[in-house]
C-alpha cells in the first residue's frame, strides 16, 4: 500500500479510536512526539505543573510490547490505555486514550492523591473539580476499549482481522516525579495570581458595561477573550457544550450589570433572549467566542442608550412609560395618571432634569424609533408614522424634518 494511503488509514484508525472511547485521544510517533490529538478536557492552570506531562511520561516502549496494549496507572489515580502500532513489523507510534478514572474520586481518594504527590492542600478543591470532569469508567469498559484498539492495530499492520489474538491488558505503573518545593511554590503563586487577575478583569468588564463605558468595554474584550479561552472545560469531551454553558453564565452576569446600570428589564430581557438563542444555535467554539465579544458590546450600548439611572424616580417612571407606549397617544395628564403623579409636578421636574419639555421628549423618541423603522423599505411612511404614535402623516413629516433636517423620504433614500 502506498505511503499516502497508509497514512490515510492511520488517521482513520486514530479517529475510530476516539469515537469508540469518547475520550481524549493522542497519536505519538516513535520518539513520543505528539503528531495528532483530539482533546476535549483541559487541566486547570493551578494543576498544570503537576498533571500536564502525565501523558508524555507514560512508558510506551515497543521493544517488549509488540502489538500488545497497556493500561497505564499513575500516582494521581489517573489512567490511560495505549496500543503500539506497527507497519510491516516496524514500530511507527502509539495511540493513547485518556485520561480517565477507574474509581470514584471520593474524599479519601483525593486526600491520598494530595498526600502521595505532596500537593499543596490548598489545591484540593481545584483538584476535586477537575477529577469530577474526567470520564469515570468500569474496568470491563477499559477491557473493551483495549480489545477494540488491539483489533484496529492488528488490521492496520496485516490488513486482515484474523491476525488479531486477544491478549490480556497489561498494567503498567508509571513512576511519578515530585516537583521541588521551589518550583511548586512558584507554580502555585503564578496560578493563584492568574485566577485573581481573571476575576479582576471580569469585574472591571462588568463595571464598564454597568456604566455604559463603550470605549473601555471594547478595549477589554480582547483581553477577556484570551482569559476565557484558558478556562478548563467542565464537560468531558464536549468543549462546545462547556463553552455554551459558560456563555449562558456570561449572558446572565451581563444582564444583571445592565439592570444595575439603569436599563429597564423589558429591554434587557429582549437582548438576553436573543443572545441565548444565538448561543444555543452556535455550532463551533469560534462562533461562540464571537457571540461573547458582541454580547459585552451590546449590553454596554444598551446602558448607554437606555439607562435611566441618573433620573429621579418620578422622571424615570415617566420615561419608562413613554418608551413602552410610544405607539400610543401620550399626553401629560394621561402619563401622570398612569404613574400616579401630579401633572404639574411631573411637567416641572421633567423639564428641570432633562432640559426639555415633556412633549419635545416624546416627539424626539418617536422620531428616533421612526428613523430605525425607515431602514425597512417594505414599510410605507404612513405605516411608520402610525407605528410611532403619529396619527397625522403630515405632522409626522413636519416633526421629522425639524429634528433630522430632512423629510422621511429623503432620509430613507439620501442622494
C-alpha positions in Angstrom: 0.0 0.0 0.0 1.4 3.5 -0.9 2.6 5.6 2.0 -0.1 8.2 1.4 -2.8 5.6 1.6 -1.3 4.1 4.7 -1.2 7.5 6.4 -4.8 8.0 5.5 -5.7 4.6 7.1 -3.7 5.6 10.2 -5.7 8.8 10.5 -9.0 6.8 10.2 -7.8 4.4 12.8 -7.0 7.3 15.1 -10.5 8.8 14.6 -12.2 5.4 15.2 -10.3 5.0 18.5 -11.5 8.4 19.7 -15.1 7.9 18.6 -15.3 4.5 20.2 -13.8 5.5 23.5 -15.4 9.0 23.7 -12.2 10.2 25.5 -9.1 12.2 24.7 -7.0 10.5 22.0 -3.4 11.2 21.0 -1.1 9.6 18.5 2.6 9.9 19.3 5.4 9.0 16.9 8.4 6.7 17.6 10.1 9.5 19.5 7.0 10.1 21.6 6.4 13.4 19.9 2.7 14.2 19.6 1.5 14.1 15.9 -2.3 14.2 16.2 -4.5 14.9 19.1 -8.2 15.1 19.8 -8.5 16.6 23.3 -11.6 18.0 24.9 -10.6 18.1 28.5 -8.4 20.9 30.0 -6.3 20.9 33.1 -6.9 23.9 35.4 -3.9 26.2 35.4 -3.1 25.6 39.1 -2.7 21.8 38.4 -0.8 22.1 35.1 2.7 21.9 36.7 1.7 18.5 38.2 -0.5 17.0 35.5 0.3 18.4 32.1 3.1 16.0 31.4 1.4 12.8 32.6 0.7 11.5 29.1 4.2 12.3 27.9 5.8 10.4 30.8 4.0 7.1 30.0 6.2 4.1 29.3 5.5 3.3 25.6 8.4 1.1 24.9 7.8 -1.1 21.8 10.7 -3.4 22.5 8.7 -5.7 24.9 5.2 -4.7 23.9 4.8 -6.0 20.3 1.2 -5.1 19.4 0.2 -5.5 23.0 -1.8 -2.9 24.7 -1.3 -1.5 28.2 -3.3 0.1 31.0 -1.2 2.9 32.5 -1.8 3.9 36.1 -0.3 6.9 37.8 0.2 8.1 41.3 -2.7 10.5 40.7 -5.1 7.6 40.1 -5.4 8.8 36.6 -5.3 6.2 33.9 -4.5 5.8 30.2 -4.7 3.0 27.6 -2.1 2.7 24.9 -1.6 0.5 21.9 1.6 0.3 19.8 1.2 0.4 16.1 3.4 -1.4 13.5 3.7 -1.2 9.7 5.2 -4.4 8.2 6.9 -5.1 11.6 8.3 -1.6 12.1 7.1 0.4 15.1 5.5 3.7 13.9 4.0 5.1 17.1 1.3 4.7 19.7 -2.3 5.7 20.2 -3.0 6.8 23.8 -6.6 7.1 25.2 -7.2 9.1 28.4 -7.0 10.5 31.0 -9.9 8.6 32.8 -10.7 7.3 36.2 -11.5 3.7 37.4 -12.8 4.7 40.8 -15.0 7.4 42.3 -12.9 10.4 43.4 -14.1 10.2 47.0 -12.8 12.4 49.7 -10.5 9.6 50.9 -9.1 9.1 47.4 -8.5 12.8 46.9 -6.7 13.1 50.2 -4.5 10.1 49.4 -3.6 11.7 46.0 -2.7 15.0 47.7 -0.5 13.2 50.3 1.2 10.8 47.9 2.1 13.5 45.4 2.9 16.2 48.0 0.5 18.7 46.6 -0.3 21.9 48.4 -3.5 21.2 50.4 -4.9 24.5 49.0 -5.2 22.8 45.6 -7.6 20.2 46.9 -10.8 22.0 45.8 -9.4 22.6 42.3 -8.3 19.0 42.1 -11.7 17.7 43.1 -13.4 19.8 40.5 -11.0 18.6 37.8 -11.5 14.9 38.7 -15.3 15.3 38.5 -14.8 16.5 34.9 -12.9 13.3 34.0 -14.6 10.2 32.5 -15.3 7.5 35.1 -15.4 4.0 33.5 -15.7 0.5 34.8 -12.8 -1.9 34.3 -14.8 -4.0 31.9 -15.2 -1.0 29.7 -11.5 -0.4 29.8 -11.1 -4.0 28.6 -13.5 -3.5 25.7 -11.6 -0.3 24.6 -8.4 -2.3 24.8 -9.8 -5.1 22.7 -11.0 -2.6 20.1 -7.6 -0.9 19.9 -5.8 -4.2 19.6 -8.2 -5.2 16.8 -7.6 -1.9 14.9 -3.8 -2.3 15.4 -3.8 -5.8 14.0 -5.8 -4.8 11.0 -3.6 -1.8 10.3 -0.4 -4.0 10.3 -1.7 -7.0 8.4 -4.8 -5.7 6.8 -6.9 -8.6 8.0 -8.8 -9.3 11.2 -7.7 -12.9 11.6 -4.3 -11.7 12.8 -5.9 -10.4 16.0 -5.4 -12.5 19.1 -6.9 -11.4 22.3 -4.3 -10.7 24.9 -4.5 -9.6 28.5 -4.4 -5.9 29.1 -1.1 -5.3 30.7 -1.0 -2.9 33.7 1.9 -0.5 33.9 2.6 1.7 36.9 4.3 4.8 35.8 6.6 6.4 38.4 5.8 10.0 39.4 8.2 12.8 39.9 7.7 15.1 42.9 8.4 18.7 42.0 11.0 20.6 44.0 9.4 22.8 46.6 10.7 26.0 44.9 9.0 25.0 41.6 5.8 24.0 43.4 5.7 27.3 45.3 6.3 29.3 42.1 3.7 27.4 40.1 1.1 27.8 42.9 1.7 31.5 43.2 1.5 32.0 39.4 -1.7 30.0 39.2 -3.3 31.9 42.0 -2.2 35.2 40.5 -3.7 34.2 37.2 -7.1 33.3 38.7 -7.2 36.5 40.7 -6.4 38.5 37.6 -9.2 36.8 35.7 -11.7 37.8 38.4 -10.4 41.3 38.5 -10.7 41.6 34.7 -14.2 40.2 34.8 -15.2 42.7 37.5 -13.7 45.6 35.6 -15.6 44.5 32.5 -18.9 44.2 34.3 -18.3 47.7 35.8 -17.6 49.1 32.3 -20.8 47.6 31.0 -22.8 48.8 34.0 -21.6 52.4 33.4 -22.0 52.2 29.6 -18.3 52.8 29.0 -18.2 51.6 25.5 -14.6 52.6 24.8 -13.3 50.7 27.8 -15.5 47.7 27.1 -14.2 47.4 23.5 -10.6 47.7 24.7 -11.1 45.0 27.4 -13.0 42.5 25.2 -9.9 41.0 23.6 -8.1 40.6 26.9 -11.0 38.9 28.5 -11.4 36.6 25.4 -7.9 35.3 25.9 -8.7 34.6 29.6 -11.9 32.8 28.8 -10.0 30.6 26.4 -7.9 29.3 29.3 -10.8 28.2 31.5 -11.0 24.4 31.6 -14.0 22.7 30.1 -16.4 21.4 32.7 -18.0 18.7 30.5 -15.5 16.0 29.4 -15.0 15.6 25.6 -17.6 18.2 24.8 -15.9 21.6 24.6 -18.8 23.1 22.7 -21.3 22.3 25.4 -18.9 23.6 28.0 -18.4 26.9 26.2 -22.2 27.3 25.6 -22.8 26.9 29.4 -20.1 29.4 30.1 -21.7 31.8 27.5 -25.1 31.4 29.3 -23.5 32.4 32.6 -21.8 35.4 31.0 -25.2 36.4 29.5 -26.8 36.3 33.0 -24.0 38.3 34.6 -24.2 41.0 31.9 -27.9 41.1 32.2 -27.6 41.9 35.9 -24.9 44.5 35.1 -27.2 46.2 32.6 -30.0 46.2 35.2 -27.7 47.8 37.7 -26.9 50.3 35.0 -30.5 51.5 34.9 -31.9 49.6 31.9 -35.5 48.6 32.1 -35.9 44.7 32.5 -38.1 44.6 29.4 -35.2 45.7 27.2 -32.8 43.5 29.0 -35.0 40.5 28.6 -35.2 41.1 24.8 -31.4 41.2 24.5 -30.9 38.3 26.8 -33.4 36.1 25.0 -31.9 36.9 21.6 -28.4 36.1 22.7 -29.5 32.9 24.5 -30.9 31.6 21.2 -27.7 32.5 19.3 -25.6 30.7 21.9 -27.6 27.5 21.7 -27.7 27.6 17.9 -23.9 28.1 17.6 -22.0 25.2 16.0 -18.4 26.0 16.9 -16.3 27.3 19.7 -15.0 30.1 17.4 -18.6 31.2 16.7 -19.3 31.2 20.5 -16.3 33.5 21.1 -17.6 35.9 18.5 -21.0 35.9 20.2 -19.5 36.6 23.6 -17.5 39.5 22.2 -20.6 41.0 20.8 -22.5 40.3 24.0 -20.4 42.7 26.0 -20.7 45.5 23.5 -24.5 45.0 23.0 -25.2 45.2 26.7 -22.9 48.2 27.1 -24.6 50.0 24.2 -28.0 49.3 25.9 -26.8 51.0 29.0 -25.6 54.0 27.0 -28.8 54.5 25.2 -31.4 53.2 27.6 -30.1 53.8 31.1 -32.3 55.8 33.5 -30.1 55.6 36.5 -29.4 59.4 36.6 -33.1 60.4 36.7 -35.2 60.8 39.8 -37.9 58.1 40.4 -40.6 60.4 39.1 -38.9 61.2 35.8 -37.6 57.6 35.4 -41.2 56.3 35.7 -42.4 58.8 33.1 -39.7 57.9 30.6 -40.3 54.2 31.1 -44.0 54.7 30.4 -43.2 56.8 27.3 -40.8 54.2 25.9 -43.2 51.3 26.5 -46.2 53.1 25.0 -44.5 55.1 22.2 -47.1 53.9 19.7 -50.0 55.4 21.6 -51.3 58.9 22.2 -49.2 60.4 25.1 -50.4 63.4 27.0 -49.2 64.9 30.2 -52.4 64.1 32.1 -52.5 60.5 30.9 -48.9 59.8 31.8 -49.3 61.4 35.2 -52.3 59.3 35.9 -50.5 56.1 34.8 -47.6 56.7 37.1 -49.7 58.2 39.9 -48.1 61.7 39.8 -49.3 65.3 39.9 -49.3 66.6 36.3 -47.8 70.0 37.3 -45.0 68.4 39.4 -44.3 65.9 36.6 -44.0 68.6 34.0 -41.8 70.8 36.2 -39.4 68.0 37.2 -39.2 66.6 33.8 -38.1 69.8 32.2 -35.7 70.5 35.0 -33.9 67.2 34.8 -34.0 66.5 31.0 -33.7 70.1 29.8 -36.7 69.8 27.5 -40.5 69.8 27.8 -42.3 66.5 28.0 -43.8 67.0 24.6 -40.5 67.6 22.9 -39.0 64.5 24.6 -41.9 62.4 23.3 -41.5 63.7 19.8 -37.8 63.0 19.9 -38.4 59.4 21.0 -41.0 58.9 18.3 -38.7 60.2 15.5 -35.8 58.1 16.8 -37.9 55.0 16.5 -39.1 56.1 13.1 -35.5 56.5 11.8 -34.9 52.9 12.7 -38.0 51.7 11.0 -37.3 53.6 7.8 -34.4 51.2 7.1 -37.1 48.7 6.3 -38.2 49.7 2.8 -41.2 47.4 2.7 -43.0 49.6 5.2 -44.7 52.8 4.0 -44.0 56.1 5.6 -47.7 56.3 6.7 -47.4 52.9 8.4 -44.3 54.0 10.2 -45.9 57.3 11.3 -48.8 55.3 12.9 -46.4 52.8 14.5 -44.6 55.5 16.4 -47.8 57.3 17.5 -48.3 60.0 14.8 -51.9 59.9 13.7 -51.3 62.5 11.0 -48.6 61.7 8.5 -48.2 65.4 7.5 -47.5 66.3 11.1 -45.1 63.4 11.3 -43.2 64.6 8.3 -43.0 68.1 9.7 -41.6 67.0 13.1 -39.2 64.5 11.4 -37.8 67.3 9.2 -37.4 69.6 12.3 -35.4 67.0 14.2 -33.5 65.3 11.3 -33.1 68.1 8.8 -34.8 66.2 6.0 -38.1 64.5 5.2 -38.6 60.8 5.9 -38.4 60.0 2.2 -35.1 61.8 1.8 -33.8 60.1 5.0 -34.7 56.7 3.6 -33.0 57.4 0.2 -30.4 60.1 0.5 -28.8 61.4 -2.7 
